[in-house]
Amino acid sequence: MMKGLKAALAVITAMTLILFTIGCNSNNKLTQIKVAEVTHSIFYAPQYVALEKGFFEEEGLNIELIGAQGADKTMAALLSGEVQIGFMGPEASIYVYNQGSKDYAVTFAQVTKRDGSFLVSRSDEPNFEFKDLVGKEVIGGRKGGVPNMTLEYVLKNHGLTIGEGSTDVNVRTDIQFAAMGGAFTGGEGDYVTLFEPVATSLEKSGQGYIVASIGKESGEIPYTAYCALESYMKKNPDIIKKFTRALYKGQQFVMNHSAEEIAPIIAPQFKELSEEDLVTVIKRYKAIDAWCSEPILKEDSFNRLLDVMELAGELDKRPEYSKLVNTEFAKEIIK
């Protein structure tokens, strides 16, 4: 009789645990969010810290990253509804808005405040100066993209003109972002601008040498940020708020921890690199103050981006900051 009672109690206990687990899982169901990122780079360390530390899951979000390879492709994925959030340069939103789109992309959280690319040479130049680029060819990226526009902004600020004359700098804009490193190692161009970890990989293999930081030279600019369609933000304010809060936790972690502490956390995102290389790159980005400590995109920073676009001849009209930037969520989170 006792054996039968014990068996019955064991079954009841097991069923109770199963039902409890099912209930917990149903209450903790995560909202699936697809995010298109312009490229996969250590430059976006706050995002990867938030992912690996479980900050998004704490907010009830399951993030699926999709590599778009370029701001134009990232924006296309957002406009088509393939993703809910786009991670790219705010210039893409400006282009869409100026084209008269009714449902345009609005930026709600900034991540990087400087250009994340480095100028790579074919030879070691410890005493490099920008005047050394006269008469040289630089692979600069897609025309109209922030990497190329920022490069041109830096060159012009150093008194250089851009063109194909022997006394000018010839900036190549006919090579897609993802193919720039391969084109350079294949023999094209005298210099190339590259993001990490590609720049360090070339340097380690002896195929290139980092001679300058474009971000250090350009000054602060809203280089990479998250945006969503205006219609999506109006329908899903809670999701945008939760996403921003998770990102902010990642930003704070990066601000308050060393490269040696950050590297092992984001290592699963960059399995092709050693932890030593990760530390080197993170230190390089910390040295130029590349990351925002909070997700607010400020108006003066937005206006500098417009200045860069105007100087590059890529801006038809200057849109209002309030139309394309929403700081409501970020301000509520950090107050």
C-alpha positions in Angstrom: 0.0 0.0 0.0 2.8 2.4 1.0 4.7 1.6 -2.2 1.6 2.4 -4.3 1.1 5.6 -2.4 4.7 6.6 -2.9 4.5 5.8 -6.6 1.3 7.9 -6.9 3.0 10.8 -5.1 6.0 10.6 -7.4 3.8 10.8 -10.4 1.9 13.7 -9.1 5.1 15.5 -8.2 6.5 14.9 -11.7 3.3 16.1 -13.4 3.3 19.2 -11.2 6.9 20.0 -12.2 6.1 19.5 -15.9 3.0 21.8 -15.7 5.1 24.4 -13.7 7.8 24.3 -16.3 5.3 24.7 -19.2 3.7 27.6 -17.4 7.1 29.3 -16.9 8.0 28.8 -20.5 4.7 30.2 -21.7 5.2 33.3 -19.4 8.8 33.8 -20.6 8.1 33.4 -24.3 10.6 35.7 -26.1 9.5 38.1 -28.8 11.4 37.4 -32.0 13.1 40.4 -33.6 15.2 40.4 -36.8 18.0 43.0 -37.0 19.9 43.7 -40.2 23.5 44.9 -39.4 25.5 46.8 -41.9 28.5 44.6 -41.3 29.8 42.3 -38.6 32.5 44.1 -36.8 34.2 44.5 -33.3 33.2 48.2 -33.9 29.8 47.2 -32.6 31.0 45.6 -29.4 28.2 47.1 -27.2 25.7 45.1 -29.3 27.6 41.8 -29.0 28.0 42.3 -25.3 24.3 42.8 -24.9 23.7 39.7 -26.9 26.2 37.5 -25.1 25.4 38.8 -21.6 21.7 38.0 -22.2 20.6 41.6 -21.9 18.1 41.3 -24.7 16.6 38.1 -23.3 16.2 39.9 -19.9 14.0 42.3 -21.8 12.0 39.4 -23.4 13.6 39.7 -26.8 15.2 37.1 -29.0 17.5 38.8 -31.5 18.3 37.3 -34.9 21.1 39.1 -36.6 21.2 39.2 -40.4 24.3 40.4 -42.2 23.4 42.9 -44.9 26.9 44.1 -46.0 26.2 47.7 -46.7 23.8 50.5 -45.5 21.9 50.4 -48.8 21.2 46.7 -48.4 20.3 47.1 -44.7 17.8 49.8 -45.5 16.3 47.6 -48.3 15.8 44.8 -45.8 14.0 47.2 -43.4 11.8 48.8 -46.1 10.8 45.4 -47.4 9.8 44.1 -44.0 12.4 41.4 -43.9 13.6 42.8 -40.6 12.1 45.0 -37.9 15.2 47.0 -37.0 18.1 48.2 -39.1 21.6 48.9 -37.8 23.5 51.2 -40.1 24.6 54.8 -40.7 21.8 57.4 -40.2 22.5 58.7 -43.7 20.4 55.9 -45.2 17.4 57.2 -43.3 18.1 60.7 -44.7 18.2 59.4 -48.2 14.8 57.6 -47.9 13.2 60.6 -46.2 14.4 63.1 -48.8 13.0 60.8 -51.5 9.5 61.4 -50.1 8.8 58.0 -48.6 5.6 58.1 -46.5 6.8 55.4 -44.1 10.4 56.3 -43.5 13.0 55.0 -41.1 13.5 56.8 -37.8 16.7 56.5 -35.7 16.1 55.7 -32.0 19.5 54.6 -30.6 23.1 55.6 -31.5 26.0 53.2 -30.9 29.1 54.6 -32.4 30.2 58.3 -32.5 33.2 58.1 -34.8 34.2 56.5 -38.1 35.3 52.9 -37.3 37.6 52.5 -40.3 41.3 52.6 -40.5 43.5 53.6 -43.4 45.6 50.7 -44.5 48.8 51.0 -46.6 50.8 48.5 -48.6 53.9 49.4 -46.7 54.8 50.2 -43.1 54.7 54.0 -42.7 55.4 54.9 -39.1 55.6 58.6 -39.9 52.6 58.7 -42.2 51.0 62.1 -43.0 47.9 62.6 -45.1 49.9 64.6 -47.7 51.6 61.3 -48.5 48.3 60.4 -50.3 49.0 62.9 -53.1 49.1 61.0 -56.4 47.9 57.8 -54.8 44.7 55.7 -55.2 42.6 55.0 -52.2 39.7 52.4 -52.1 37.1 54.4 -50.2 33.8 52.4 -50.4 30.4 53.0 -51.9 29.6 56.5 -53.2 27.1 58.1 -50.8 28.0 55.8 -47.9 29.2 57.3 -44.7 32.6 55.5 -44.8 33.5 57.1 -48.1 32.0 60.5 -47.3 33.9 60.6 -44.0 37.1 59.7 -45.8 36.6 62.6 -48.2 35.7 64.9 -45.4 39.0 64.1 -43.7 41.0 64.4 -46.9 39.5 67.8 -47.6 40.2 69.0 -44.1 43.8 68.1 -44.7 43.8 70.4 -47.7 43.7 67.6 -50.3 41.7 67.6 -53.4 40.0 64.5 -54.8 40.3 63.5 -58.4 42.3 61.5 -60.9 45.1 64.1 -61.5 48.7 63.5 -60.5 48.4 66.1 -57.8 45.2 64.8 -56.4 44.0 61.8 -54.3 42.0 59.3 -56.4 39.3 57.8 -54.2 37.8 54.7 -55.7 34.0 54.4 -55.1 33.3 51.5 -57.5 34.0 48.7 -55.1 31.3 47.3 -52.7 32.0 47.6 -49.0 32.3 43.8 -48.4 34.8 43.4 -51.3 37.2 46.2 -50.4 39.7 44.1 -48.4 39.8 41.4 -51.1 40.3 44.0 -53.8 43.2 45.5 -51.9 44.9 42.2 -51.3 44.3 41.4 -55.0 46.5 44.3 -56.0 44.0 47.2 -56.4 44.7 50.6 -54.9 47.6 52.0 -52.9 45.6 52.4 -49.8 42.2 51.2 -48.5 39.9 52.0 -45.6 38.9 49.0 -43.6 36.9 48.1 -40.5 38.0 45.7 -37.8 38.7 42.9 -37.7 39.7 43.0 -41.4 42.3 45.7 -40.9 44.1 43.8 -38.2 43.9 40.5 -40.1 45.7 42.1 -43.1 48.3 43.6 -40.8 48.9 40.2 -39.1 49.3 38.5 -42.5 51.7 41.2 -43.7 49.3 42.2 -46.5 48.8 45.7 -45.1 49.7 48.2 -42.4 47.4 50.5 -40.4 48.7 54.0 -40.8 45.8 56.2 -39.5 42.4 56.2 -37.9 39.7 57.9 -40.0 37.5 58.3 -36.9 40.2 60.1 -34.9 40.7 62.6 -37.8 37.0 63.2 -38.5 35.7 64.0 -35.0 32.4 62.9 -33.6 29.7 62.0 -36.0 26.6 59.7 -35.6 28.2 56.8 -37.5 26.1 53.8 -36.7 22.7 53.7 -35.1 19.5 51.6 -34.9 16.4 52.6 -36.8 12.9 51.3 -37.4 10.1 52.3 -39.7 7.9 55.0 -38.2 4.8 52.8 -38.5 6.5 50.0 -36.6 7.7 52.3 -33.8 4.1 53.6 -33.3 2.7 50.1 -33.1 5.5 48.6 -31.0 6.8 51.2 -28.6 7.4 48.6 -25.9 9.7 46.6 -28.1 11.7 49.6 -29.1 12.0 50.6 -25.4 13.1 47.1 -24.4 15.6 46.9 -27.2 17.1 50.3 -26.3 17.3 49.3 -22.6 19.2 46.1 -23.5 21.6 48.1 -25.7 22.2 50.7 -23.0 23.3 47.9 -20.6 25.8 46.8 -23.3 27.0 50.3 -23.8 27.6 50.8 -20.0 29.4 47.5 -19.8 31.8 48.5 -22.6 32.4 51.9 -21.0 33.1 50.5 -17.5 35.2 47.4 -18.4 38.6 46.9 -19.9 39.4 45.4 -23.3 40.7 42.3 -21.5 37.3 41.9 -19.8 35.2 42.6 -22.9 37.2 40.3 -25.3 36.2 36.9 -23.9 32.5 38.0 -23.8 32.3 38.8 -27.5 34.7 36.1 -28.6 31.8 33.7 -29.7 30.9 36.4 -32.2 34.4 36.4 -33.7 35.6 32.8 -33.7 38.1 33.5 -36.4 40.1 35.8 -34.1 42.3 35.0 -31.1 41.4 36.7 -27.8 44.7 38.6 -28.1 43.6 40.1 -31.4 40.2 41.0 -29.9 41.9 42.8 -27.1 44.1 44.7 -29.5 41.1 45.9 -31.6 39.0 46.8 -28.6 41.9 48.9 -27.2 42.2 50.6 -30.6 38.5 51.6 -30.6 38.7 52.7 -27.0 41.7 54.9 -27.8 39.7 56.9 -30.3 36.6 57.1 -28.1 34.5 55.3 -30.7 31.6 54.2 -28.6 28.7 56.1 -27.2 28.1 55.7 -23.4 24.3 56.2 -24.0 22.0 55.7 -27.0 21.0 59.4 -27.5 21.7 60.8 -30.9 22.2 64.5 -30.3 21.2 67.3 -32.7 24.6 68.8 -33.1 26.0 65.4 -34.0 23.2 64.9 -36.5 24.0 68.3 -38.1 27.7 67.4 -38.5 26.6 64.3 -40.5 24.6 66.7 -42.7 27.7 68.8 -43.1 29.7 65.8 -44.2 27.0 64.8 -46.7 26.8 68.3 -48.1 30.5 68.5 -48.5 30.4 65.2 -50.4 27.6 66.6 -52.7 25.2 63.9 -51.5 22.5 66.0 -49.8 19.6 67.6 -51.7 18.1 69.2 -48.6 18.7 69.2 -44.9 15.9 67.4 -43.1 14.7 68.3 -39.7 16.3 66.5 -36.8 13.0 66.0 -35.1 11.6 64.1 -38.1 14.3 61.5 -38.3 15.5 61.1 -34.8 13.4 59.9 -31.8 15.2 60.2 -28.4 12.1 59.6 -26.4 13.0 56.0 -25.6 16.6 56.6 -24.8 16.0 59.5 -22.5 13.3 57.6 -20.6 15.8 54.8 -20.0 18.8 56.7 -18.8 17.0 59.3 -16.6 
